[in-house]
């Protein structure tokens, strides 16, 4: 019977051992399947965690003993309750929308890189990602984004991707904003106008014959 091997975890930067990093890597499987030296490495599909919650806590505690770094956030830190959603939206558009889109839909980046869709992601994982900066994402320590700021961003993502969230513009078209909406209006709107113009225009008239 072949031995069962646990998934390999990419080590954090030298000198920094993070319990938050361990928890996120162990519970959110979104790393490239090939060597990270290639930015075009294919991405694994999301899988269920291999370790139990208790085992992840033990791993995080051990890694935390090896060096300083951000600890796993508490529920009060990442819970959307009591947060300023409007402020979170402002901060997200300023710091995150360049890669993740202004509604967190994600998308393609340069050199074959990719920003994941944040819809349906656990608020704790979103908070931990801001703490640790996984893969191509920069980290946002408390000196850059305070704990309150992070909480506001988590609340904004929870609100904007909620089933109760209204879209005044109608169909979201992937949340890409005026680019896709403008293209839709240009292709279908202009095409409809041309079709109507052809339909209402008088047909060619035959010259009358003189008897």
N, C-alpha and C positions, 0 to 999 in steps of 0.2 A: 504494500500500500504506500503510495508516494507521500512524502512528508508535506504537511500543510504549512506554507510560508506566509507570514504576515506581510502586508503591503509596506513597501519601503517608504520612509518619510524623508523628505529633503531637509537637510540640517539647516538651522537658522544661521545667520551671519555670525562669524567668529566673535566670541566674547559676549554674545547675547543668547541666553536660553530662556524661552518663553513658554509658560504654561498655556497662555492664550493661543500661541502658535500651534502647540501640540493638539489642543482641543479642536481647533479649526481643521487642521490637516487630517485628523483622525475621524472627524464627523462629516466633513465636506470634501468629497473626492472629486476634484476638478483639475488636477495637475496634468501636464502633457504626458503622453504615454512613452515618448522617446526621451533621449537626453535633452536637458534644458539648454545645452549649448546651441541648439537649433531653434530659432524662433518659429519655424514652420512645423514643429513637431505636432503630430495629431493629438487631439484631446480625447481623453477617456470619457465615455458616457458616465453620468452620475450613478454611483453604486451605493448600496446600503453599507453602513459602517461595519467593519469586521469585529472591532472591539466593543465590549459592552460599556455602558456608562461608567460603571465602577472601575473597569480596567483603564479607561481613558483618564479618569481622575487620578489613578495611581501613576500612570505615565506622566501626567502633567505635574504631579507632585515631585516626581524624581527629576524631571527636567528643570523644574524651578530651583531645585537644590544645587544645580550645577552653575547657576549664574543669575544675575539680575535681569529683569525684563518685565513686561506688562503681565499682570496676573489675569486669569479668566474673569470676565466681568460678572457682576452680580445681577440678579433680575431687576433690581431697582435702577441699574445703570442703563440697561437696554430696553426696558419696558416702555412702550409708547405712551403710557398713562401719564398725564400731567406735562407732557412735552409741548413745545411751541412748534406746531406743524409749519406755519408760515416761515418762521426763521429757519427751520430745517430745509424747506424748499429753497430758500435763498442760498444757504450754505452748500446744498447739493449741486445747484446749478453753477455755483462759483467754483467748486473744487472737484466735482465728480462727473458732471454732464459731458465733459469733453470726450470721455471714453464710454461711460455707461448710458449716455442719452439722458435727456432731462426728466424722463419718467423711469429710468433704470432698466430700459429694455436691452441695453448692451448693444454690441455690434462689432463689425470688423475694424481693426486698427491697421497701422502701417506694418510692413515687413511680415505679413502673415500672422500677426498677433490678433488676439480676440478678447473683448471685454464681455464677461458673462452677463446674462439676464438676471436681474435681482428680484424679479417677481416670484413670490412664494418662498424666498430664502428666509430661513429662521432669523429673527432679529438679533439673536445672540451671535450668529455667524457674521452678520453684517458689521456688528460692533467689533468683533475680533479681527475682521479683515481691515478695518480702519486702524486698529492697534498695530497690526503686524505687517501690513503691506504685502500680501501674497503675490508671487509671480511677478508680473510687470507693474503692479500697483504700488505707488509710494505709500509709506506709512504715515499716519497722522497721530503722533503722540499728543498727550494732553497739553504740551507747550504750543502745539499748532492748532488743534481742535480740542477744546475742553470737553470734559465728560458730558456737560450739559449740551454742547454743540453736537456731539455724537448722538446723544439721546434724541435730539431734535431731528437729525437726519434719518435715524431709524423710524421715527414717527412719521416723517414725510413719506418715506417709501411705503410704509404700511398703509398710509392714507391714499396715496396716489394709485396704488395697485389694488385697492380694495374693490370688491364687487359693488359697493355702494358709491364709489367715486363716479361723479358725473363728468361727461365729456361734452362741453358746450359746442364743440366743433363737429359733433356727430361721430362718424367712424374714425377711430384713432389711426388707422393705416400704419400700425406698428409703432406709433409714437415718435415718428421721425420728424415731425414738425412741418414747416412750410415747404420743404423740398419735395417730399412725396405728395403732399396735398396739392402743391402747385403743379406738379407733373400730371397728377390725376385730372385736375381742372383743365390743363392745357390740352391734353390728349383727348379726353372724352367731351369736355365742354366745347372746345373749338370744333371737334369732329361733329358734334350734334348741330352746331350753328351752320356748318357747311352743308350738312344733310338737309336742314330746313330751308336754307337758301336755294339749294338745287330743286327742292320739292315745290316751292312757291314760285320759282322763276317761270316765266312763260316759255313754252317749247318753241322750236324753230318753226317759222311760218313759211308755208309754201307760196311761191309767187302765183298770182292770179293769171290765168290764161285769158287772152283777149280773142274772142271769136269774131 
